[in-house]
Amino acid sequence: MIHLTKIFHFEMAHAIHGYNGACKNIHGHSYELQVTLCASENTDQYIPSPGFIIDFKDIKKIVQNLIIEQLDHKLVLSSSYLNDHPKILEQENLIQWQMEPSAENILLYTVSILRDSLPSNTKLVYLKLHETKDSFAEWFE
């Protein structure tokens, strides 16, 4: 089976409520998100003209619009965090989530958005989110 991967970069700040370490404070990361798709049906036949399962430009457009533009240069905090720090609600770049904005939950958010937004002939099979150069979370179909 052929897999296609497109890599994206974005900057985002967050804090993890209830965590007893440095990540309990607002801080930011330079994220790298790898999005991997495949054809929804497995085939060993050649792909008809133009020879694409999906154009990389189309992957870029979908992910850029639905994920990257929503998170890039944003502050993402949970409702629990904001209940304890209500003054932060005044931030104009704030996004409020019900869940903690951990790498794992960012991946689950991405899956929930992309899964139903891709062309019917494709399938989301893998995501990899680097929070730092040497720390990442993965999601597999």
Steps between C-alpha positions, in 0.01 A plus 500: 500500500626847411509764772532875439638729769495879519686686776374820664645744753324727746567694819266458794496574873326292764504397865399172658259538792553264792856414396764536771790611282618786281227431241238626746611850394419660165777427253535446126629248251599491136291201393555275201196303384532212255175397332492167315220385269442201277241394248175388661514178297813291467606438144809368327385653172659811358321820596317656203604839365616730651649217710424644845305358792471865602710797395740621772360850437154374599633345821670830578185702436281277720739475795608864477138624508360262761791449740800728454312829459291412806799430728791708367602780735215417735486443874308178567381438855248269661183619669645371828809716459290805415272444801809537719644792297200706380705811406647307207154495338582851374769370262395556138686193366351262760335172406314317775480120495316267735806273510859578586702612194762225528673358192274196525183711508620722216531182292151382599362845413673479161356154434149615588522792258680333209332161494172638364658773285713295265389390153311170507771323300756564777545390859692653791740232628773671702583822681823596671528816709842621612465725803877541515784378281523174693150450646195400303165322514361273229154389395443191284176390333 
